[in-house]
Amino acid sequence: MTPFWAGSLASLLAGLATVIGAIPVLTVANPTDRQQNLFLGFAAGVMIAAAFFSLIIPGLEQAQQLGATRAQAAAIVVAAVLLGSAGLGGINKYLPSLERLGLQIIGEDAARTRRIWLFVAAITLHNFPEGLAVGVSFGGGDFAAGTTTAFGIGLQNIPEGLAVAGAVASLGYSRTAATMAALLSGLVEPVAGLVGAGAVTYSAALLPAGLGFAAGAMIYIVASEIIPDVYRRRNGEWAMIGFMTGLSLMMFLDISLG
């Protein structure tokens, strides 16, 4: 198999791992307030850990491998983080109403529904540079490095799939819809894998900035929307339990998988 097709297939398999994470949500018929807070707290913890360990730190390392000094690498990634945060903030401010975008509002809290869909958008965005990383790894011809990268990202996608499915289920959508949301969030990766495998040099140069941009978007949505939302509701302490569980799990996976 050529590096191009190997990278494309590996990024597809890594992206499909989000469905595995959604399986626990299939066992929950109608989430209680406590379960909803647990899901959202878990999602926030996963995103914060992923932002730093899956995106910012690899972005710094990638920039230095491309020849940047530590200070230059830091400047590139920090600027990208700020742009990602500002970009999602702008989307949040100027995005039309969800009804105009064709999204069904379930329940009376349209503002909360909007926040959750922004969260899903942020975690989907973060999957693009991860898929790009898989494609770049294979596109360079090093199948061993590519396989390791794809395996690590695939494992990380499992709790991310649970985070997306849990967040969507907390809005009252069906278990099938929640699982489909997790699947679609992961299918961004094979698209990025195609780009990365097909244009290795160009994609590798953009990877540090792409990783930082996605991290900024994720940090913004967790800090400004998800955490305040769960603490406005009953049983907010369960959100912290979910948060620390998601943070610890992602931290362990990221560190242990290198």
N, C-alpha and C positions, 0 to 999 in steps of 0.2 A: 504494500500500500504506500502511495506517495505521501510525503509530509503534509501536503495540502489536505488530502482526504482523511488522513489519520487525525489531524488537528480538528477538522470539521466534525468527524464522528465522536471524538473524545469530548468536545465541547457540548455536543448534543446529549451524550450520556450524563455528563456532569449536570446539565440543566434539568434533565428529567428526574434527578434525585430530589427535586423539590416536592414531587408527588409522594415520595416515601414519607417525607416529613408531615404531609397533610393527613396521613392515615389516622392518627389519634383523633382528629377532628370528626372523622366519619363515625366515631362511636358516641359522639355527643349530639343528642337530638336538639335540645333547646338550652343553650348555655345560660346558667344563672348569672347574677351580677358578680358573684365571687369568681366564677369560671371566666367570665368576660375580662375581669381585671387581671386574672392570672395570665390569660392569653396575651393581653396587651402589654403587661409588664414583661413577660417573656420576650415578646417581639421587640420591645425597647432595649432590653439587655442584649439581645442578639445583634441589633443594629449598632449599638455603641461599640461592642467588642469588634464587630466586623469592620467598622469605620477605622479603628486604630490598627488592629492586628492584620486584617485582610487587605486594607487599602492604603492607609497612610504609611505604615512601616515598609511594606513592599514598594510603594511609590518612591520613597527615599532611596531604597536599595537599588531600584531600577535606574533612577536618575544618576546615581554614582557609577553604576556599571556602564552607563553611556558616556561617562567622562566628566560629569559635574563634580565639583568639590562638595564637601558636606554642607557648606553655607549655601552654595548655589542650589543644591538638591532641596535643602530646607525652604529656600525662597520659592522655588518652583511649586512644591507641594502645598506650602502655606497659601500662596496666591490662589492655587486651584481650589483649596478648601473654602476660602473666602468667596470665590466666584460661585462654587456650588451652593453655598448657603444663601448667597444673594440671589442666585437664579431661582432656587425653589421658593424663596421668600417672595420674589416677584410673581411667580406663578400663583402662589397662594393669594396674593393681593389682587391680581388682575384676572384670574381664572373665572370664566362665566359660571353661572349657577349649574349645579349638577343636572338639573332637569333639562337645561338647554344642551348639555353634552350627551343626553340620552341615557343617563344613569338613573335607575329607579331609586327613590327615597323610601326606605322602609322605616316606619316609626316617625316621630315628630321632630326629632333632633337632627335637622338638616346640617347644622354646623358640625356636629360630631361625625356625621356620615362623610362630610367633606374632608375632615381631618384624617379619617381612616383611609380614604381613597388616595389622599396625598401620601400617606405612609406607604401604601402599596406601590404607588408610582416611584417613591424614593428607593425602595428595596429592589424594584425592577431595574431602575437606572443603575444601581450598584452592580447588578449582574452583567452589565455590558462590558466594563473593563475586566471583570473576571474571565468572561468568555474570550476576550481579546488576549488575555495572558495565556490561556490554553493554546489558542491558535498560534501565537508568537512562539511559544515553547516548541511546538511541533514543526512550525514552519522553518525554524532554524536548523532542522535536521537531527536534533538530539531527541530521539524517541524516549529514552529513559527519563530525561528531565520533563518532557511533555506528559508522560504517563503519571509521574509523581505529582505534577501540578494539577492535572485533571482529577486524579484521585482525591487530592486534598480539597479542591474546590467542590467536588461532588459531595464529600462528607459534610462540608460546611453548609451546603445547600439544603441538607436535610432539616436542621433546625430552622433555617430561613423559610422553608416551605411550610413548616408548622406555624411560624410567626405570621405569614401572610394568610394562611387558611384560618387561623384562630382569630385574626383581626377582622376578616370578612364575616366569619361566623358570628362574631360578637355584635354585628349589626342586624342580625336576624335573617341573613340570607341562608339558603339551603346548604346542606353539607356538600351536595354536588357542586353548587356554585362556588363554595369556598375552596374546594379541591381544584376546580378549574382555574381559579384565580392563582393558586399556587403554581399550577402547571404553566400557565401563561407567563408568570413572572420569571420562570426558569428558561423558557424558550427564547428569551433574548440572547442567552449565551451562545447557542449554535450560530446565530446570525453574526455575532461579534467574532466567533471562532473562525468563520469564513473570511472575515476581513483580516484578522490577525495572521492566519495561515497564508493568505494570498498576497499580503503586502507586508512582509516581516519587518523590513528596515523602517518604513514609514510608520507602521503601527507601533513598533517598539519605541520610537522617539516620542510618540504621543501618550504612551502608557502612563508615565508618572503623573502627568497633568490629569489624565482621565481618572486615575485612581483617586487623586486628591479631590477632584470635582465631585465624584460620587460620594466620597466620605463627607464632604461639607453638606451635601443635600441630606444625607442620612442624619447627621448630627442636628441639623436645623429642625427637621420634622420631629425628632424625638424630644428635643429640648423645648420647642415652642408649642407643640401640639399634643403629642401622646402622653407625656408625663403629667402636664397640667390637667388633661382630660380625665385620667384615671383617678386623680386625687380629688376631683370635684364630685365623684360618685361614691356610693356606699361601698363598704368593704375595700377601701383604698389600700389597706395594709397588705392585701393579697397581691397587689400590683408589685410591691417591693419584693415579695417572695418570688414572683415570676421574673422580675427584673434580674435579681441576683442569680437565679437559676440559668436564665438565658445568657447572661454575661459570663458566668463561670464555664458553661458548656462550650461556648464559642471560643473563649480564651484558651481552654484546654485543647480544643481541636486545632486552633491556629498555631499554638506554640509547639504542640507535640508533632504536628505534621510539617513544621518548619516552613 
